[in-house]
């Protein structure tokens, strides 16, 4: 009986030890995992590391868009207004067209024609002149420095071609444009492919006019071209070489388009 009691107590003791072992296993904790938050913080740039955006100032033009224009009509008898001089040539309508476009135009030059009908008869048209005559007078008379035009409307070459060489005329025209640009660094020059005659355009006429766009392109952005060769028909002349009032009005519309193509409001001239 005593031996049974001893065995019984021994079993109880062993059972208690096993239970304690189970409890001890269940409370063992795994090693801690790395913190995700800590990892994100470690790889995230700090706020001070982001460069600040710096505003870039837009340059302001040094001059304002020009709506008051000094325009020099420069050329021969066609610029002067021969045919019906009292009409005032293409200036008769051109001034009104530009006013309607919002521009105040002051025609400038040492010559006067169309006094009876024009409020502004000034021009630099010289009947019978050739291209080299204009070059010589620009050097000796100082027109450009005197009148300081913003825009020059250049129509020259008709007299050269009557008995002249279109290649020589082309080269003289190129030199004339160089002279103008050197004397007036801010002036725009619009060069006309000259009007036909009442008979049309002969070979010399065509060769000369075809050379003008290339000449203008070689001079840079201040020189542009207007096609006058195809503006008039044989019904738009009073003489073989000179337009009628209707012909001059057609020229005025062509000049207007060429002037507006300069986008004067998008850029600006140096104010005077």
C-alpha positions as CSV (number, residue, x, y, z in Angstrom):
1,X,0.0,0.0,0.0
2,X,2.8,2.4,0.8
3,X,4.5,1.5,-2.4
4,X,1.4,2.5,-4.4
5,X,1.2,5.8,-2.6
6,X,4.8,6.5,-3.6
7,X,4.1,5.7,-7.2
8,X,1.0,7.8,-7.3
9,X,2.9,10.8,-5.9
10,X,5.7,10.3,-8.4
11,X,3.2,10.4,-11.3
12,X,1.7,13.6,-10.1
13,X,5.1,15.2,-9.9
14,X,6.0,14.1,-13.4
15,X,2.7,15.5,-14.8
16,X,3.3,18.9,-13.2
17,X,6.8,19.1,-14.7
18,X,5.5,18.3,-18.2
19,X,2.8,20.9,-17.9
20,X,5.4,23.5,-16.9
21,X,7.5,22.6,-19.9
22,X,4.5,23.2,-22.2
23,X,3.8,26.6,-20.6
24,X,7.5,27.6,-21.0
25,X,7.4,26.7,-24.8
26,X,4.3,28.6,-25.5
27,X,5.6,31.9,-24.1
28,X,8.8,31.9,-26.2
29,X,8.5,35.0,-28.6
30,X,10.1,35.1,-32.1
31,X,12.8,37.6,-32.9
32,X,11.4,41.1,-33.8
33,X,11.0,41.9,-37.6
34,X,12.5,45.0,-39.0
35,X,10.2,48.0,-38.8
36,X,8.7,49.0,-42.2
37,X,8.2,52.5,-41.0
38,X,11.8,52.8,-40.1
39,X,12.9,51.5,-43.5
40,X,10.7,54.0,-45.4
41,X,12.0,56.9,-43.3
42,X,15.5,55.8,-44.0
43,X,15.1,56.0,-47.8
44,X,12.8,59.0,-48.1
45,X,14.5,62.3,-49.0
46,X,14.1,65.0,-46.5
47,X,12.0,68.0,-47.4
48,X,15.0,70.2,-47.5
49,X,16.6,68.1,-50.1
50,X,14.0,69.1,-52.8
51,X,15.4,72.1,-54.8
52,X,13.1,75.2,-54.8
53,X,11.7,76.4,-58.1
54,X,13.1,79.8,-59.0
55,X,10.9,82.1,-61.1
56,X,12.5,83.2,-64.4
57,X,11.8,86.8,-65.3
58,X,10.5,87.4,-68.9
59,X,12.6,90.1,-70.6
60,X,10.7,93.3,-71.4
61,X,11.1,94.8,-74.8
62,X,13.0,98.0,-74.7
63,X,10.6,99.7,-77.1
64,X,6.9,99.7,-77.7
65,X,4.9,98.6,-80.7
66,X,4.9,101.4,-83.2
67,X,1.6,102.7,-84.7
68,X,3.0,106.0,-86.0
69,X,5.1,105.2,-89.1
70,X,7.4,107.3,-91.2
71,X,7.4,105.7,-94.6
72,X,9.7,106.8,-97.5
73,X,8.4,105.9,-101.0
74,X,11.7,105.5,-102.9
75,X,12.1,105.0,-106.6
76,X,11.5,106.5,-110.0
77,X,8.6,108.1,-111.9
78,X,6.2,105.3,-110.7
79,X,6.9,106.2,-107.1
80,X,6.5,109.9,-108.0
81,X,3.1,109.2,-109.5
82,X,3.6,109.8,-113.2
83,X,0.7,109.0,-115.5
84,X,-1.6,111.3,-113.7
85,X,0.7,113.2,-111.3
86,X,-2.2,115.1,-109.7
87,X,-3.6,111.8,-108.3
88,X,-0.5,111.2,-106.1
89,X,0.3,107.7,-107.2
90,X,-0.2,104.8,-104.8
91,X,0.2,107.1,-101.8
92,X,-3.3,108.4,-102.5
93,X,-5.0,105.2,-101.3
94,X,-2.2,103.7,-99.2
95,X,-2.4,106.4,-96.5
96,X,-6.1,105.8,-96.1
97,X,-5.7,102.0,-96.0
98,X,-3.1,102.2,-93.3
99,X,-5.2,104.7,-91.3
100,X,-8.0,102.2,-91.4
101,X,-5.6,99.6,-90.1
102,X,-4.9,101.8,-87.1
103,X,-1.6,103.4,-88.2
104,X,-0.8,107.0,-88.6
105,X,1.5,107.4,-91.6
106,X,3.9,110.2,-92.4
107,X,5.2,109.9,-95.9
108,X,8.7,111.4,-96.0
109,X,11.1,112.6,-98.8
110,X,12.5,115.6,-100.6
111,X,10.0,115.4,-103.5
112,X,6.4,116.5,-103.6
113,X,3.6,115.4,-105.9
114,X,-0.2,115.2,-105.8
115,X,-0.4,118.3,-103.7
116,X,-4.0,119.0,-104.8
117,X,-5.4,115.8,-103.5
118,X,-3.0,114.5,-100.8
119,X,-2.7,115.8,-97.3
120,X,0.9,114.3,-97.3
121,X,2.6,114.8,-100.7
122,X,6.1,113.9,-99.6
123,X,8.0,111.1,-101.4
124,X,11.4,110.3,-102.8
125,X,10.4,109.4,-106.4
126,X,12.5,110.7,-109.2
127,X,11.3,110.4,-112.8
128,X,13.8,108.9,-115.2
129,X,16.1,107.7,-112.5
130,X,17.9,104.4,-112.5
131,X,19.2,102.3,-109.6
132,X,22.7,103.8,-109.6
133,X,21.2,107.3,-109.4
134,X,19.5,106.4,-106.1
135,X,22.8,105.1,-104.8
136,X,24.6,108.3,-105.7
137,X,22.0,110.6,-104.3
138,X,21.7,108.6,-101.0
139,X,25.4,109.2,-100.5
140,X,25.4,112.9,-101.6
141,X,22.1,114.2,-100.4
142,X,21.7,112.5,-97.0
143,X,18.0,111.7,-97.4
144,X,18.0,108.7,-95.2
145,X,19.8,110.5,-92.3
146,X,17.5,113.5,-92.7
147,X,14.1,111.7,-92.8
148,X,14.9,108.6,-90.7
149,X,12.1,106.4,-92.2
150,X,10.8,103.4,-90.3
151,X,9.9,101.7,-93.6
152,X,11.2,102.2,-97.2
153,X,9.0,101.2,-100.1
154,X,11.6,100.6,-102.9
155,X,10.4,100.3,-106.5
156,X,13.3,100.8,-108.9
157,X,14.7,99.2,-112.1
158,X,12.1,100.1,-114.8
159,X,14.4,102.7,-116.5
160,X,17.5,100.4,-116.1
161,X,15.8,97.7,-118.1
162,X,14.8,99.7,-121.1
163,X,18.2,99.4,-122.6
164,X,20.2,98.0,-119.7
165,X,21.6,94.7,-118.5
166,X,19.3,92.9,-115.9
167,X,22.4,91.3,-114.3
168,X,24.0,94.8,-113.7
169,X,20.7,96.1,-112.5
170,X,20.4,93.2,-110.1
171,X,23.9,93.8,-108.7
172,X,23.3,97.6,-108.3
173,X,20.0,96.9,-106.5
174,X,21.9,94.6,-104.1
175,X,24.5,97.3,-103.4
176,X,21.7,99.9,-103.0
177,X,20.0,97.8,-100.3
178,X,23.4,97.4,-98.5
179,X,23.8,101.2,-98.5
180,X,20.3,101.7,-96.9
181,X,20.8,99.0,-94.2
182,X,24.2,100.4,-93.3
183,X,22.8,104.0,-92.9
184,X,19.6,103.0,-91.1
185,X,20.2,100.0,-88.8
186,X,16.5,99.9,-87.6
187,X,14.7,100.5,-90.9
188,X,12.6,97.9,-92.7
189,X,13.0,97.8,-96.5
190,X,10.2,96.3,-98.7
191,X,11.6,95.7,-102.3
192,X,9.1,95.5,-105.1
193,X,9.3,93.1,-108.0
194,X,8.6,95.9,-110.4
195,X,5.3,96.3,-112.3
196,X,5.1,95.1,-115.9
197,X,4.5,97.5,-118.8
198,X,1.3,97.7,-120.6
199,X,2.7,95.2,-123.0
200,X,3.6,92.8,-120.2
201,X,6.9,91.6,-119.0
202,X,9.8,90.9,-121.4
203,X,12.7,88.6,-120.8
204,X,14.9,91.2,-119.0
205,X,11.9,92.1,-116.8
206,X,11.4,88.5,-115.8
207,X,15.1,87.9,-115.1
208,X,15.4,91.0,-112.9
209,X,12.3,90.3,-111.0
210,X,13.2,86.7,-110.4
211,X,16.4,87.7,-108.8
212,X,14.9,90.0,-106.2
213,X,13.6,87.4,-103.7
214,X,17.2,85.9,-103.5
215,X,18.7,89.4,-103.0
216,X,16.2,90.2,-100.2
217,X,16.8,86.9,-98.5
218,X,20.6,87.5,-98.4
219,X,20.1,90.7,-96.5
220,X,18.5,89.4,-93.4
221,X,15.2,89.9,-91.7
222,X,14.9,93.6,-92.3
223,X,14.3,93.2,-96.0
224,X,11.2,91.7,-97.6
225,X,9.6,91.5,-101.0
226,X,6.3,92.4,-102.6
227,X,5.2,91.1,-106.0
228,X,4.1,94.0,-108.1
229,X,4.8,92.3,-111.4
230,X,1.5,90.4,-111.4
231,X,-0.7,93.1,-109.8
232,X,-1.7,95.1,-112.9
233,X,-3.3,94.2,-116.1
234,X,-3.0,96.0,-119.5
235,X,-6.1,98.0,-118.6
236,X,-4.4,99.6,-115.6
237,X,-2.1,101.9,-117.5
238,X,-2.3,105.4,-118.8
239,X,1.0,105.2,-120.7
240,X,3.2,102.3,-121.6
241,X,5.0,102.5,-118.3
242,X,2.7,104.4,-115.9
243,X,-0.4,103.1,-114.1
244,X,-3.8,104.8,-114.1
245,X,-5.4,105.7,-110.8
246,X,-7.0,102.2,-110.7
247,X,-3.5,100.7,-111.3
248,X,-2.0,102.8,-108.5
249,X,-4.8,101.8,-106.2
250,X,-3.9,98.1,-106.9
251,X,-0.3,98.9,-106.0
252,X,-1.5,100.6,-102.8
253,X,-3.3,97.4,-101.7
254,X,-0.1,95.3,-102.4
255,X,2.0,97.7,-100.4
256,X,-0.5,97.6,-97.5
257,X,-0.3,93.8,-97.4
258,X,3.5,93.9,-97.4
259,X,3.6,96.4,-94.6
260,X,1.1,94.5,-92.4
261,X,3.1,91.3,-93.1
262,X,5.9,92.9,-91.1
263,X,3.8,92.3,-87.9
264,X,4.6,95.7,-86.5
265,X,2.5,95.1,-83.4
266,X,4.4,91.9,-82.6
267,X,7.7,93.6,-82.6
268,X,8.8,97.2,-82.2
269,X,10.9,99.9,-83.6
270,X,13.3,102.0,-81.7
271,X,11.2,104.9,-80.6
272,X,12.2,108.3,-81.9
